[in-house]
Amino acid sequence: MNIFRADWHVQLLFLGSALAVLLMSEPVVAQSAKKTNVKQINVQADKLRDSFIRESAEIARKYSEAGDYEKSREMLEVIQSIQKDVPGVKAMITQLNEKLMSSNSSDFDIDVARNWSVPAGLVAKNKMVRIQAMGTYDFVIDVKSTVEGLPHTTAMKELADGIPTGALMGMVISQEKGKPKMGKPFLIGEKAEYTPKEDGVLMIGLNLPAGHKSTGKIKVRISGYINRGSK
């Protein structure tokens, strides 16, 4: 009887040890299987990403050949959002930006006697426009002054802040609650690339005081994301 009990205890001990080993080994097997599955998924994901990049690049090329540079650039920007270091994509976006800036251009004159031109065109939020100008004009002002200098009430105080006197400048007029909203004037000079913060009408003019008698015309070329309407 004692021998039976001893054998039984030994068998229980052996069974307990076997179960312990089995329970300890199951997580290791499961973890190993998980790692294998993740590796397989990573391989599939890499193949899908590479395939998407190739197809997107091909679509971008077709858009460019069709003359739709904006759609082409959008496809390349999608590629960059997935993988930033794809060779050639950054250079292609730069080239497309230049094509966009030069493909939609128009020329017009500004009569300096009027200060502001007629509306230069409609611009869109976050869409860049390029403005180039050349020419000279006669800056004439008839203001009387004393030896104390110009008074604060003089027309010279109506000049735009931060813009050199006589310089070409721009301003976007947008809508806010159905009413016109004057944007902050920005310097153009000989050349400027400007990205509006709002949709609106672009005005171009010279920073001249009220009542000036300046004469002449300035030639302006505008291009990029702007709708000039009928030219």
C-alpha contacts under 8 A as a table, 3 or more apart, distances in Angstrom:
res1	aa1	res2	aa2	distance
1	M	4	F	5.05
1	M	5	R	6.30
2	N	5	R	5.04
2	N	6	A	6.15
3	I	6	A	5.06
3	I	7	D	6.17
4	F	7	D	5.16
4	F	8	W	6.10
5	R	8	W	5.00
5	R	9	H	6.20
6	A	9	H	5.13
6	A	10	V	6.22
7	D	10	V	5.03
7	D	11	Q	6.14
8	W	11	Q	5.07
8	W	12	L	6.14
9	H	12	L	5.06
9	H	13	L	6.09
10	V	13	L	5.03
10	V	14	F	6.13
11	Q	14	F	5.05
11	Q	15	L	6.04
12	L	15	L	5.06
12	L	16	G	6.01
13	L	16	G	5.13
13	L	17	S	6.16
14	F	17	S	5.12
14	F	18	A	6.17
15	L	18	A	5.06
15	L	19	L	6.19
16	G	19	L	5.17
16	G	20	A	6.15
17	S	20	A	5.07
17	S	21	V	6.28
18	A	21	V	5.20
18	A	22	L	6.18
19	L	22	L	4.98
19	L	23	L	6.04
20	A	23	L	5.19
20	A	24	M	6.10
21	V	24	M	5.14
21	V	25	S	6.10
22	L	25	S	5.16
22	L	26	E	6.33
23	L	26	E	5.49
23	L	27	P	7.58
24	M	27	P	6.48
24	M	28	V	7.40
25	S	28	V	5.30
25	S	29	V	6.39
26	E	29	V	5.20
26	E	30	A	6.15
27	P	30	A	4.94
27	P	31	Q	5.85
28	V	31	Q	5.11
28	V	32	S	6.06
29	V	32	S	5.09
29	V	33	A	6.22
30	A	33	A	5.06
30	A	34	K	6.19
31	Q	34	K	5.00
31	Q	35	K	6.24
32	S	35	K	5.18
32	S	36	T	6.34
33	A	36	T	5.08
33	A	37	N	6.18
34	K	37	N	5.02
34	K	38	V	6.13
35	K	38	V	5.14
35	K	39	K	6.24
36	T	39	K	5.22
36	T	40	Q	6.36
37	N	40	Q	5.14
37	N	41	I	6.20
38	V	41	I	4.98
38	V	42	N	6.05
39	K	42	N	5.03
39	K	43	V	6.28
40	Q	43	V	5.15
40	Q	44	Q	6.35
41	I	44	Q	5.05
41	I	45	A	6.06
42	N	45	A	4.97
42	N	46	D	6.10
43	V	46	D	5.18
43	V	47	K	6.29
44	Q	47	K	5.16
44	Q	48	L	6.19
45	A	48	L	5.07
45	A	49	R	6.09
46	D	49	R	5.08
46	D	50	D	6.11
47	K	50	D	5.22
47	K	51	S	6.08
48	L	51	S	5.13
48	L	52	F	6.10
49	R	52	F	5.11
49	R	53	I	6.17
49	R	82	I	7.93
50	D	53	I	5.14
50	D	54	R	6.23
51	S	54	R	5.22
51	S	55	E	6.21
52	F	55	E	5.21
52	F	56	S	5.94
53	I	56	S	5.11
53	I	57	A	6.05
53	I	79	I	5.93
54	R	57	A	5.21
54	R	58	E	6.29
55	E	58	E	5.07
55	E	59	I	6.26
56	S	59	I	5.08
56	S	60	A	6.10
56	S	75	M	6.07
56	S	76	L	7.24
56	S	79	I	7.03
57	A	60	A	4.99
57	A	61	R	6.19
57	A	75	M	7.14
57	A	76	L	6.66
57	A	79	I	7.73
58	E	61	R	5.07
58	E	62	K	6.36
59	I	62	K	5.09
59	I	63	Y	6.20
59	I	72	S	7.37
59	I	75	M	7.36
60	A	63	Y	5.13
60	A	64	S	6.19
60	A	71	K	7.21
60	A	72	S	4.21
60	A	73	R	6.93
60	A	74	E	7.99
60	A	75	M	5.54
60	A	76	L	6.49
61	R	64	S	5.12
61	R	65	E	6.25
61	R	72	S	6.71
62	K	65	E	5.10
62	K	66	A	6.16
62	K	72	S	7.72
63	Y	66	A	5.04
63	Y	67	G	6.35
63	Y	68	D	5.23
63	Y	69	Y	6.54
63	Y	71	K	6.33
63	Y	72	S	5.04
64	S	67	G	5.09
64	S	68	D	5.52
64	S	69	Y	5.16
64	S	71	K	7.89
64	S	72	S	5.49
65	E	68	D	7.57
68	D	71	K	5.68
68	D	72	S	6.39
69	Y	72	S	4.96
69	Y	73	R	6.09
69	Y	96	L	5.93
69	Y	97	N	7.93
69	Y	99	K	7.14
69	Y	100	L	6.31
70	E	73	R	5.15
70	E	74	E	6.21
70	E	96	L	7.64
70	E	100	L	7.14
71	K	74	E	5.00
71	K	75	M	6.38
72	S	75	M	5.32
72	S	76	L	6.51
72	S	96	L	7.79
73	R	76	L	5.06
73	R	77	E	6.14
73	R	93	I	5.81
73	R	96	L	6.43
73	R	97	N	7.85
74	E	77	E	5.04
74	E	78	V	6.32
75	M	78	V	5.09
75	M	79	I	6.52
76	L	79	I	5.01
76	L	80	Q	6.36
76	L	89	V	6.43
76	L	93	I	6.91
77	E	80	Q	4.93
77	E	81	S	6.23
77	E	93	I	7.85
78	V	81	S	5.07
78	V	82	I	6.61
79	I	82	I	5.29
79	I	83	Q	6.12
79	I	84	K	7.41
79	I	86	V	7.85
80	Q	83	Q	4.99
80	Q	84	K	4.42
80	Q	85	D	7.33
80	Q	86	V	7.24
80	Q	89	V	7.50
81	S	84	K	6.36
83	Q	86	V	6.25
86	V	89	V	6.00
87	P	90	K	7.62
88	G	91	A	5.37
88	G	92	M	6.14
89	V	92	M	5.07
89	V	93	I	6.25
90	K	93	I	5.20
90	K	94	T	6.40
91	A	94	T	5.10
91	A	95	Q	6.32
92	M	95	Q	5.06
92	M	96	L	6.16
93	I	96	L	5.04
93	I	97	N	6.14
94	T	97	N	5.14
94	T	98	E	6.44
95	Q	98	E	5.18
95	Q	99	K	6.31
96	L	99	K	4.93
96	L	100	L	6.07
97	N	100	L	5.04
97	N	101	M	6.20
98	E	101	M	5.05
98	E	102	S	6.32
99	K	102	S	5.24
99	K	103	S	5.70
100	L	103	S	5.36
100	L	104	N	6.90
100	L	224	G	5.71
100	L	225	Y	7.77
101	M	104	N	6.63
101	M	105	S	7.63
101	M	129	V	7.06
101	M	130	R	6.63
101	M	223	S	5.45
101	M	224	G	4.07
101	M	225	Y	7.50
102	S	105	S	6.02
102	S	223	S	5.99
102	S	224	G	6.53
103	S	223	S	7.38
103	S	224	G	7.24
104	N	223	S	5.24
104	N	224	G	5.60
104	N	225	Y	7.51
104	N	226	I	7.74
105	S	221	R	6.79
105	S	222	I	5.46
105	S	223	S	3.99
105	S	224	G	6.76
106	S	221	R	5.69
106	S	222	I	5.63
106	S	223	S	6.54
106	S	228	R	7.94
106	S	231	K	7.82
107	D	219	K	7.27
107	D	220	V	5.68
107	D	221	R	4.41
107	D	222	I	6.51
108	F	219	K	6.07
108	F	220	V	5.45
108	F	221	R	6.56
109	D	217	K	6.18
109	D	218	I	5.51
109	D	219	K	4.62
109	D	220	V	5.87
110	I	116	W	7.66
110	I	117	S	5.62
110	I	205	G	7.37
110	I	217	K	5.39
110	I	218	I	5.10
110	I	219	K	6.49
110	I	220	V	7.29
111	D	114	R	5.83
111	D	115	N	7.36
111	D	117	S	7.09
111	D	215	T	7.49
111	D	216	G	6.21
111	D	217	K	4.69
111	D	218	I	6.72
112	V	115	N	5.31
112	V	116	W	7.61
112	V	137	Y	7.51
112	V	205	G	7.60
112	V	206	L	6.93
112	V	214	S	6.40
112	V	215	T	5.81
112	V	216	G	5.77
112	V	217	K	5.76
112	V	218	I	7.16
113	A	212	H	7.85
113	A	213	K	6.64
113	A	214	S	5.56
113	A	215	T	5.50
113	A	216	G	7.29
114	R	117	S	6.84
115	N	205	G	5.27
115	N	206	L	5.39
115	N	207	N	7.35
115	N	208	L	6.71
116	W	203	M	6.75
116	W	204	I	5.72
116	W	205	G	3.96
116	W	206	L	6.58
117	S	120	A	7.11
117	S	203	M	6.50
117	S	204	I	5.64
117	S	205	G	5.72
118	V	203	M	7.05
118	V	204	I	7.96
119	P	201	V	6.48
119	P	202	L	6.02
119	P	203	M	5.11
119	P	204	I	7.44
120	A	201	V	7.29
120	A	202	L	5.43
120	A	203	M	5.55
120	A	204	I	6.62
120	A	228	R	6.53
121	G	201	V	5.79
121	G	202	L	5.60
121	G	203	M	7.71
121	G	226	I	6.03
121	G	227	N	5.31
121	G	228	R	4.35
121	G	229	G	7.04
122	L	199	D	7.53
122	L	200	G	5.76
122	L	201	V	4.65
122	L	202	L	6.11
122	L	226	I	5.49
122	L	227	N	5.00
122	L	228	R	6.52
123	V	127	K	7.35
123	V	129	V	7.77
123	V	196	P	7.16
123	V	199	D	5.72
123	V	200	G	5.55
123	V	201	V	6.10
123	V	202	L	6.45
123	V	225	Y	6.35
123	V	226	I	4.86
123	V	227	N	6.67
124	A	127	K	5.46
124	A	196	P	6.62
124	A	198	E	6.47
124	A	199	D	4.33
124	A	200	G	6.63
124	A	225	Y	6.95
124	A	226	I	7.28
125	K	195	T	7.26
125	K	196	P	5.18
125	K	197	K	5.08
125	K	198	E	4.37
125	K	199	D	4.77
126	N	195	T	5.43
126	N	196	P	5.55
126	N	197	K	5.83
126	N	198	E	7.35
127	K	195	T	5.54
127	K	196	P	6.59
127	K	225	Y	5.77
128	M	193	E	6.58
128	M	194	Y	5.45
128	M	195	T	4.22
128	M	196	P	6.93
128	M	224	G	6.34
128	M	225	Y	5.90
129	V	193	E	5.68
129	V	194	Y	5.41
129	V	195	T	6.38
129	V	222	I	7.14
129	V	223	S	5.81
129	V	224	G	4.59
129	V	225	Y	5.42
129	V	226	I	6.63
130	R	191	K	7.43
130	R	192	A	5.85
130	R	193	E	4.41
130	R	194	Y	6.40
130	R	222	I	5.71
130	R	223	S	5.24
130	R	224	G	5.99
131	I	188	I	7.00
131	I	191	K	5.60
131	I	192	A	5.34
131	I	193	E	6.35
131	I	194	Y	7.99
131	I	220	V	7.06
131	I	221	R	5.86
131	I	222	I	4.60
131	I	223	S	6.64
132	Q	188	I	7.66
132	Q	189	G	7.89
132	Q	190	E	5.59
132	Q	191	K	4.37
132	Q	192	A	6.63
132	Q	220	V	5.69
132	Q	221	R	5.15
132	Q	222	I	6.41
133	A	189	G	7.04
133	A	190	E	4.90
133	A	191	K	6.32
133	A	218	I	6.87
133	A	219	K	5.59
133	A	220	V	4.42
133	A	221	R	6.31
134	M	190	E	6.21
134	M	218	I	6.17
134	M	219	K	5.51
134	M	220	V	6.76
135	G	217	K	7.34
135	G	218	I	5.23
135	G	219	K	6.31
136	T	216	G	7.37
136	T	217	K	7.48
136	T	218	I	6.73
137	Y	214	S	7.31
137	Y	215	T	6.09
137	Y	216	G	4.72
137	Y	217	K	6.48
137	Y	218	I	7.36
138	D	214	S	5.40
138	D	215	T	5.34
138	D	216	G	6.33
139	F	166	G	7.39
139	F	212	H	7.88
139	F	213	K	7.31
139	F	214	S	4.62
139	F	215	T	6.94
140	V	212	H	6.02
140	V	213	K	5.00
140	V	214	S	4.50
140	V	215	T	7.58
141	I	211	G	7.27
141	I	212	H	4.50
141	I	213	K	5.54
141	I	214	S	6.94
142	D	211	G	7.73
142	D	212	H	6.61
142	D	213	K	7.31
144	K	150	L	7.97
145	S	148	E	7.61
145	S	149	G	5.78
145	S	150	L	5.46
145	S	151	P	7.92
146	T	149	G	5.46
146	T	150	L	7.02
150	L	154	T	6.48
151	P	154	T	5.58
152	H	157	K	6.56
153	T	157	K	6.88
154	T	157	K	5.92
154	T	158	E	7.93
155	A	158	E	5.47
155	A	159	L	7.79
155	A	209	P	5.46
155	A	210	A	5.50
155	A	211	G	7.28
156	M	159	L	5.87
156	M	208	L	7.92
156	M	209	P	5.09
156	M	210	A	7.41
157	K	209	P	7.56
158	E	209	P	6.03
158	E	210	A	7.04
159	L	165	T	7.25
159	L	207	N	6.01
159	L	208	L	6.33
159	L	209	P	5.69
160	A	163	I	5.90
160	A	185	P	6.96
160	A	207	N	6.41
163	I	167	A	6.82
163	I	169	M	7.53
163	I	185	P	7.94
163	I	186	F	7.27
163	I	187	L	6.02
163	I	207	N	7.02
164	P	167	A	5.46
164	P	207	N	7.19
165	T	207	N	5.49
165	T	208	L	6.30
166	G	206	L	5.70
166	G	207	N	4.80
166	G	208	L	5.32
167	A	187	L	7.36
167	A	188	I	7.51
167	A	189	G	5.74
167	A	206	L	5.52
167	A	207	N	5.51
167	A	208	L	7.98
168	L	187	L	6.55
168	L	188	I	5.40
168	L	189	G	4.95
168	L	190	E	7.78
168	L	204	I	7.25
168	L	205	G	5.72
168	L	206	L	4.48
168	L	207	N	6.44
169	M	185	P	6.47
169	M	186	F	5.56
169	M	187	L	4.58
169	M	188	I	4.82
169	M	189	G	6.76
169	M	204	I	5.85
169	M	205	G	5.53
169	M	206	L	5.76
169	M	207	N	6.70
170	G	185	P	5.54
170	G	186	F	5.36
170	G	187	L	6.51
170	G	188	I	6.54
170	G	202	L	6.91
170	G	203	M	5.58
170	G	204	I	4.41
170	G	205	G	6.27
171	M	182	M	7.41
171	M	183	G	5.74
171	M	184	K	6.21
171	M	185	P	4.66
171	M	186	F	6.35
171	M	202	L	5.83
171	M	203	M	5.23
171	M	204	I	6.54
172	V	182	M	6.56
172	V	183	G	5.16
172	V	184	K	7.56
172	V	185	P	7.75
172	V	196	P	7.39
172	V	198	E	7.99
172	V	200	G	5.85
172	V	201	V	5.41
172	V	202	L	4.54
172	V	203	M	6.10
173	I	180	P	6.38
173	I	181	K	5.51
173	I	182	M	4.81
173	I	183	G	5.75
173	I	200	G	5.31
173	I	201	V	5.15
173	I	202	L	6.52
173	I	203	M	7.54
174	S	180	P	5.80
174	S	181	K	5.09
174	S	182	M	6.67
174	S	183	G	7.29
174	S	198	E	6.49
174	S	199	D	6.04
174	S	200	G	4.23
174	S	201	V	6.50
175	Q	178	G	5.72
175	Q	179	K	5.38
175	Q	180	P	4.74
175	Q	181	K	5.44
175	Q	200	G	7.12
176	E	179	K	5.25
176	E	180	P	6.32
176	E	181	K	6.02
187	L	192	A	7.42
188	I	191	K	5.54
188	I	192	A	4.94
189	G	192	A	7.15
196	P	199	D	7.05
208	L	212	H	6.92
209	P	212	H	5.89
223	S	226	I	6.69
228	R	231	K	6.59
